Amino acid sequence: MAHPRSRRTRAIALPAGLALTASLGFLPAGAASALPADDAATAATATADGPKLSYVVNTYGGHYTAASVKRAIEKAGGTVVIAYDQIGVIVVHSQNPDFAEQIRKVRGVSSAGATRTNPIAPQADTAIDLEQPLGSAEATKAAAQATDEQDPFEPLQWDLPAIKADKAHQKTLGSKKVTVAVIDTGVDDTHPDLAPNFDVAASANCVSGKPDTTPGSWRPAAGESDHGTHVAGTIAAAKNGVGVTGVAPGVKVSGIKVANPDGFFYTESVVCGFIWAAEHGVDVTNNSYYTDPWLFACKNDADQKALLESVTRATRYAERKGAVNVAAAGNSRMDLAADELTDTTSPNDTTPVTRQINPRECLDYPTMLPGVVTVSATGAKGLKSSYSNYGHGNIDIAAPGGDSTAYQAPDAPATSGLILSTVMNGGYGYKAGTSMASPHVAGVAALIKSAHPRASAAEVKALLYAQADDTACGAPYDINGDGTIDAVCEGGKSSNGFYGTGMTDALDAVRR
């Protein structure tokens, strides 16, 4: 079993064979529907004897309403951390155990809920994602095999020809005017393969829910995960005669850090990430995580409903501002189109409980939110990766995410079925997961935006899907060859539950 962090960051560590882990309509209402808030509507006298928790409060539209709700928050024992008035979301800290219940009764409040079940306090767990580092002998051999047109380790990147990125690079590397934001664990912009393409102005630390632009704040701290750095390299590692090559090595990449030191991606951080990207001209966001602490957040729970509403508002705002939001489908081997699923991991920041959920009412977010591009993972043989979530009507597109080399071995000279990319301290390493698939699609979206600079987010998505290579379900899916069907693919060649509209295509992105 992979390290628990990989459940949150959608990367799977496969160091020695196989180690796998397992439409909302919310928008801020217009001014005509805004209800005048009433400070006196706070239901009870505030107390402050509970654990300190973080909350999101979603308001109806209108400046007067937001201002009045903020006063009610203070009376209910809350402290406003930041208010995103452009989407009607307020981030609050409170030690009043009845805060959410009280504030929901305030006029002008659409929903409110705690973003976590664990108090705001440091945790003891500082372990990072396991990875398979690139060996020196393997690196030397790859560099000797590289052509004049390739970066030294590109012969090991089977994933680039799988989506025709190598051929796309003969036409263009992408535009420096396009930026992809990696909303993740942070990006090490000092890495020699990332530094040439890093966009400082579009980078920030959003862990608290409020953006911090202190230089370097977007980097992982010592002992924190290199997940975001790996993702960034897949998108835009420079074609500079060093290391690896990204899918779109000529575009810019930024780092928006939303994972706290323990690897949790909480709602307020994610909301901050999307708003920061939207307000800083980002063209594509990559989201290789699910929002903690709920693997699936349910609309029939008052707290979870509020979390869904906040992130839905944020993703829609980012798209309205021109960003294409791309997200990993998840690594639990689940059929997201099933009538019922079993969630045994939520809440993951305290004590999980086993619950049966309906994936039409309980969503893995942001990936299952309306408008978000949901990406499944494939291995070196082009089959759905053994761990990848799937589901007809849920998966939009597929891309290489890697798989156990025992299941899907690449053709020589590549040696590992995992995805090679940048890691901390100027290094390179292999990872697998839908986390690794999503940035391939984000890179292709960036190439489309480079070729069509005036295209809207909706138009980029339309081209992304239209240009994908149709991929049929194929033979019954028995990935380990034991005679048992491991998953059932539903749908036709042009649209199905394993591959969505098909394998993303970088070459078509630059020639059509």
C-alpha positions in Angstrom: 0.0 0.0 0.0 1.3 3.4 -0.9 2.0 6.0 1.7 -1.3 7.6 3.0 -0.3 11.0 1.5 -0.7 9.5 -1.9 -4.4 9.2 -1.2 -4.5 13.0 -1.0 -2.1 13.9 -3.8 -3.1 11.4 -6.4 0.4 10.1 -7.0 1.2 6.5 -6.4 4.6 5.4 -5.3 5.7 2.2 -7.0 9.3 1.8 -5.9 9.6 -1.9 -6.5 6.9 -3.5 -8.6 3.4 -2.8 -7.4 2.3 -0.6 -4.5 -1.1 0.9 -5.4 -3.7 2.7 -3.4 -6.5 2.3 -3.6 -23.5 18.8 -11.4 -23.7 21.3 -8.8 -25.6 24.5 -9.6 -24.0 26.7 -7.0 -23.1 30.2 -8.0 -23.3 33.5 -6.2 -26.8 34.8 -6.7 -27.2 38.1 -8.5 -28.1 41.3 -6.7 -31.7 40.8 -7.4 -31.8 37.7 -5.2 -29.7 39.0 -2.4 -31.4 39.0 1.0 -30.5 41.8 3.4 -28.6 40.3 6.3 -29.6 41.1 9.9 -26.9 41.2 12.6 -29.6 40.3 15.1 -30.3 37.1 13.3 -27.3 35.4 15.0 -29.0 32.5 16.7 -27.3 32.5 20.1 -24.6 34.1 22.2 -21.2 33.1 20.9 -18.9 30.9 23.0 -15.2 30.3 22.5 -14.5 27.1 24.4 -14.2 24.7 21.5 -11.3 23.7 19.3 -10.1 26.3 16.8 -11.5 25.3 13.4 -11.6 26.9 9.9 -14.9 27.5 8.1 -16.2 28.8 4.8 -19.3 30.9 4.8 -21.0 31.4 1.4 -23.1 34.5 1.0 -25.7 35.6 -1.5 -24.7 38.4 -3.9 -24.4 42.1 -3.0 -21.9 44.2 -1.1 -24.3 45.1 1.6 -25.1 41.5 2.3 -21.4 40.5 2.6 -20.7 43.4 4.9 -23.6 42.5 7.2 -22.7 38.8 7.2 -19.2 39.8 8.3 -20.6 41.6 11.3 -22.7 38.6 12.2 -19.6 36.4 11.9 -17.9 38.5 14.5 -20.9 38.3 16.8 -21.0 34.5 16.4 -17.4 34.3 17.7 -15.7 34.1 14.3 -12.7 35.9 12.9 -12.6 36.7 9.2 -9.3 35.5 7.6 -10.2 36.7 4.2 -13.3 37.5 2.2 -13.4 36.6 -1.5 -16.2 39.0 -2.3 -16.0 38.3 -6.0 -17.5 34.9 -5.4 -19.2 35.5 -2.0 -17.0 33.2 0.0 -15.6 34.2 3.5 -12.9 32.2 5.3 -13.4 32.2 9.0 -11.6 30.9 12.1 -13.7 30.2 15.3 -13.6 28.4 18.6 -17.3 28.6 19.0 -18.5 24.9 18.6 -21.9 26.1 17.4 -20.5 28.7 14.9 -21.6 26.9 11.7 -25.1 26.2 13.1 -25.5 29.8 14.2 -24.2 31.5 11.1 -26.4 29.4 8.8 -29.4 31.1 10.4 -28.1 34.6 9.4 -30.0 36.2 6.6 -27.8 36.4 3.5 -25.9 33.2 4.2 -26.3 30.5 1.6 -24.3 27.8 3.4 -21.5 27.4 5.9 -19.4 24.6 7.2 -16.2 23.5 8.9 -13.4 22.7 6.4 -11.8 20.1 8.7 -12.6 17.8 11.6 -9.2 18.3 13.2 -8.3 21.5 15.1 -5.8 24.0 13.5 -2.6 22.7 15.0 0.7 21.1 13.7 0.7 17.4 13.2 3.5 15.0 13.9 3.5 13.3 10.5 6.2 14.8 8.2 6.8 11.9 5.9 6.8 12.7 2.2 5.7 10.7 -0.9 7.9 7.8 -1.7 9.5 7.9 -5.1 11.7 5.9 -7.3 14.8 8.1 -8.1 16.5 8.0 -11.4 19.6 5.9 -11.0 23.0 7.2 -12.2 23.7 4.3 -14.5 20.2 4.6 -16.1 20.7 8.4 -16.5 24.1 7.9 -18.1 22.8 5.3 -20.6 19.8 7.5 -21.5 22.0 10.5 -22.1 24.2 8.5 -24.4 21.1 7.4 -26.4 19.5 10.9 -26.7 19.5 12.5 -30.1 20.6 16.0 -30.8 16.9 17.1 -30.6 16.3 15.5 -27.2 17.1 16.4 -23.6 19.4 13.9 -21.9 16.7 11.9 -20.1 14.0 12.2 -22.8 14.6 8.6 -24.1 13.2 7.4 -20.8 10.0 9.5 -21.2 7.8 7.0 -23.0 4.8 9.2 -22.1 5.9 12.0 -24.6 5.6 9.9 -27.8 2.4 8.3 -26.3 0.7 11.6 -26.8 2.8 12.7 -29.8 4.4 15.5 -27.8 7.8 14.7 -29.4 6.4 15.4 -32.8 4.6 18.5 -31.5 7.9 19.9 -30.3 9.2 19.9 -33.9 6.5 22.5 -34.7 6.4 24.5 -31.5 7.3 24.4 -27.8 4.4 26.6 -26.8 4.1 30.3 -26.0 5.7 32.2 -23.1 2.5 34.2 -22.9 0.7 31.1 -21.6 0.9 30.1 -17.9 -0.2 26.9 -16.3 -0.7 27.1 -12.5 0.2 24.0 -10.5 -2.2 24.1 -7.6 -0.4 21.5 -5.4 2.1 20.9 -2.6 4.4 23.7 -3.9 6.9 24.0 -6.8 10.7 24.2 -6.4 11.4 27.0 -8.9 15.1 26.7 -8.3 15.2 23.4 -10.2 17.3 23.9 -13.4 14.6 22.4 -15.5 11.9 24.6 -14.1 13.6 27.9 -13.4 13.7 29.1 -17.1 9.9 28.8 -17.3 8.8 29.8 -13.9 6.2 32.6 -13.5 6.9 34.3 -10.1 4.1 36.8 -10.5 1.4 34.0 -10.8 2.8 32.1 -7.8 1.8 32.2 -4.1 1.3 30.2 -0.9 -2.4 29.8 -0.2 -2.2 27.3 2.7 -3.9 29.6 5.2 -6.7 30.5 2.7 -5.1 33.9 2.2 -2.4 34.4 -0.4 1.2 34.9 0.7 3.6 36.2 -1.9 6.7 36.2 0.2 9.5 35.2 -2.2 9.9 31.4 -2.2 6.7 30.8 -0.2 5.4 28.7 -3.0 8.2 26.1 -2.6 7.9 22.9 -0.5 9.6 23.3 2.8 12.2 20.8 4.0 10.4 17.5 4.6 7.4 18.4 2.5 6.2 16.6 -0.6 7.9 17.1 -4.0 4.6 16.1 -5.7 3.9 19.6 -7.1 7.5 19.8 -8.4 7.1 16.5 -10.3 3.8 17.7 -11.8 5.3 21.0 -12.9 8.1 19.2 -14.7 5.6 17.1 -16.7 3.9 20.3 -17.8 6.8 22.6 -18.7 10.3 21.3 -17.9 12.4 23.4 -20.3 13.9 22.0 -23.5 17.3 23.3 -22.5 19.7 20.4 -22.8 19.1 19.5 -19.2 17.2 16.6 -17.7 13.7 15.9 -19.0 11.3 17.7 -21.3 7.8 18.9 -20.5 4.7 18.4 -22.6 4.7 22.2 -23.3 8.4 23.2 -22.7 7.9 26.7 -24.0 5.1 27.8 -21.7 5.3 29.3 -18.3 4.4 27.4 -15.1 3.6 28.8 -11.7 3.3 27.3 -8.2 0.3 27.8 -6.0 0.9 26.0 -2.8 -2.3 24.7 -1.1 -1.1 21.7 0.9 -0.3 22.3 4.5 2.9 20.8 6.1 1.0 17.5 6.7 -0.1 17.2 3.1 -3.7 18.2 3.6 -5.5 20.1 0.9 -8.3 22.0 2.8 -11.1 23.9 1.1 -10.0 27.4 2.1 -6.6 26.8 0.5 -8.1 25.4 -2.7 -10.5 28.3 -3.0 -7.6 30.7 -2.5 -5.6 28.8 -5.2 -8.3 29.1 -7.9 -9.0 32.8 -7.1 -5.3 33.6 -7.2 -4.9 31.9 -10.5 -8.0 33.7 -11.9 -6.8 37.1 -10.8 -3.3 36.6 -12.2 -4.0 35.7 -15.8 -3.5 32.0 -15.5 -4.6 30.1 -18.6 -4.7 26.5 -17.2 -4.8 25.1 -13.7 -3.7 21.6 -12.8 -5.3 20.0 -9.8 -3.8 16.6 -8.9 -5.4 16.1 -5.5 -8.8 15.7 -3.8 -9.9 18.3 -1.2 -9.6 17.0 2.3 -10.9 15.7 4.6 -13.7 14.0 2.6 -12.8 11.7 -0.3 -16.4 12.5 -1.4 -18.3 15.5 0.0 -22.0 15.0 0.2 -24.7 17.6 -0.6 -27.0 16.3 2.2 -24.5 17.2 4.9 -24.6 20.9 5.9 -20.8 21.2 6.3 -19.8 19.2 3.2 -22.4 21.0 1.1 -20.8 24.3 2.0 -17.3 23.1 1.0 -18.6 21.9 -2.4 -20.4 25.3 -2.9 -17.2 27.3 -2.1 -14.9 25.3 -4.5 -17.6 25.2 -7.2 -17.8 29.0 -7.0 -14.1 29.3 -7.2 -13.6 26.9 -10.2 -16.4 28.6 -12.1 -14.9 32.0 -11.4 -11.5 30.9 -12.7 -13.1 29.6 -15.8 -15.0 32.8 -16.4 -11.7 34.6 -16.1 -10.3 32.3 -18.9 -8.7 29.4 -17.1 -9.2 25.8 -18.1 -9.3 23.7 -14.9 -7.8 20.2 -15.3 -8.0 17.6 -12.5 -6.9 14.0 -11.7 -9.7 11.4 -11.5 -8.3 9.6 -8.5 -6.4 6.4 -7.7 -9.0 4.2 -5.9 -10.0 2.0 -8.9 -13.6 3.2 -8.4 -16.3 3.4 -11.0 -17.5 7.0 -10.5 -20.7 6.2 -12.5 -21.7 3.4 -10.1 -25.0 3.7 -8.2 -23.1 3.3 -4.9 -19.6 3.4 -3.6 -17.9 2.6 -0.3 -15.8 5.3 1.2 -13.6 4.0 4.1 -11.1 6.9 4.3 -13.2 9.9 5.3 -12.7 12.1 7.3 -8.9 11.5 6.8 -7.7 14.2 9.3 -9.3 12.4 12.4 -11.0 9.0 12.5 -12.4 7.7 9.2 -15.7 5.9 9.1 -17.1 3.5 6.6 -20.0 5.0 4.6 -22.0 4.2 1.5 -22.2 7.1 -0.8 -24.1 8.0 -4.1 -21.5 9.6 -6.4 -24.2 11.7 -8.0 -24.8 13.4 -4.6 -21.4 13.0 -3.0 -18.6 14.4 -5.2 -14.9 14.0 -5.3 -13.9 17.7 -5.7 -12.7 19.5 -7.7 -12.5 16.7 -10.3 -16.2 16.0 -10.3 -17.4 19.6 -10.4 -19.1 21.0 -13.5 -16.7 22.3 -16.1 -13.6 20.7 -14.7 -11.7 18.4 -17.1 -11.4 15.0 -15.4 -8.4 12.9 -16.5 -8.0 9.1 -16.1 -4.5 7.5 -16.3 -3.1 5.1 -18.8 0.1 3.0 -18.7 2.9 2.4 -21.2 0.8 -0.1 -23.2 -2.1 2.5 -23.6 -4.5 0.6 -21.2 -6.2 2.2 -18.3 -3.8 2.2 -15.4 -4.7 -0.5 -12.8 -5.4 2.1 -10.0 -7.2 4.7 -12.1 -10.8 5.7 -11.3 -13.1 5.5 -14.3 -16.8 6.0 -15.1 -18.8 6.7 -18.3 -19.9 10.3 -18.2 -17.3 11.2 -15.5 -14.0 10.8 -17.4 -13.4 13.5 -20.0 -10.1 12.4 -21.4 -7.1 10.1 -20.8 -3.3 10.6 -20.5 -0.2 8.7 -19.4 0.0 8.4 -15.6 2.1 5.3 -15.5 1.5 1.8 -14.1 3.4 -1.1 -12.6 6.1 -2.1 -15.0 5.0 -5.7 -14.4 1.6 -4.7 -15.9 2.5 -2.3 -18.6 6.2 -2.2 -19.5 7.4 0.4 -21.9 9.3 -0.2 -25.1 13.1 0.3 -25.0 15.0 2.5 -24.3 12.6 3.4 -21.5 12.9 1.1 -18.6 10.2 2.0 -16.1 6.4 2.0 -16.5 6.2 5.1 -14.3 6.5 8.8 -15.2 9.9 10.5 -15.0 10.0 14.1 -14.0 11.6 16.8 -11.8 11.9 16.4 -8.0 13.5 18.3 -5.2 17.2 19.4 -5.0 17.6 19.5 -8.8 16.8 15.8 -9.1 14.7 13.5 -11.2 12.4 10.6 -10.2 9.6 8.4 -11.2 6.0 8.5 -9.9 2.7 7.1 -11.0 -0.9 8.2 -10.5 -3.7 10.1 -12.1 -1.7 13.0 -10.6 0.8 12.3 -13.3 -1.9 12.0 -16.0 -3.5 15.3 -15.3 -0.5 17.5 -16.1 -0.1 15.8 -19.5 -3.6 17.2 -20.3 -2.8 20.5 -18.8 0.3 20.7 -21.0 -1.7 19.9 -24.1 -4.3 22.6 -23.1 -1.4 25.0 -22.8 -0.3 24.1 -26.4 -3.9 24.7 -27.7 -4.0 28.1 -25.9 -0.6 28.9 -27.5 -1.9 28.1 -30.9 -5.3 29.9 -30.3 -4.4 32.8 -28.0 -7.9 34.3 -28.3 -9.7 31.1 -27.5 -12.0 31.1 -24.4 -11.7 28.4 -21.8 -14.7 26.7 -23.3 -13.2 26.8 -26.7 -9.9 25.3 -25.5 -11.8 22.5 -23.8 -13.8 21.8 -27.0 -10.6 21.6 -29.0 -9.0 19.4 -26.3 -11.8 16.9 -26.5 -12.2 17.0 -30.3 -8.5 16.4 -30.9 -8.2 13.5 -28.5 -7.5 10.2 -30.2 -10.6 7.9 -29.9 -9.7 4.9 -27.7 -12.1 2.0 -27.6 -12.8 0.0 -24.4 -11.0 -3.0 -26.0 -10.9 -6.5 -24.6 -12.3 -7.4 -21.2 -10.1 -5.6 -18.6 -7.9 -8.1 -16.7 -4.8 -6.0 -16.0 -3.0 -8.6 -13.9 -3.9 -11.6 -16.1 -5.4 -13.7 -13.3 -8.6 -14.5 -15.2 -10.7 -12.0 -13.1 -12.2 -8.9 -14.8 -10.8 -6.0 -12.8 -13.1 -3.2 -14.2 -15.9 -2.8 -16.8 -15.6 -0.2 -19.4 -18.9 1.2 -20.7 -19.5 3.3 -23.8 -18.2 3.4 -27.4 -15.0 4.3 -29.1 -15.5 8.0 -29.1 -16.7 8.2 -25.5 -16.4 5.7 -22.7 -15.7 5.2 -19.0 -12.0 4.3 -19.2 -10.7 6.9 -21.7 -13.5 9.5 -22.0 -13.1 11.3 -25.4 -9.8 9.5 -25.9 -6.0 9.9 -25.4 -4.9 13.5 -25.4 -3.0 14.5 -28.5 -0.3 17.1 -28.4 0.4 17.1 -32.1 -3.1 18.0 -33.1 -3.0 20.7 -30.5 -0.3 22.6 -32.5 -1.3 21.8 -36.0 -5.1 22.4 -36.0 
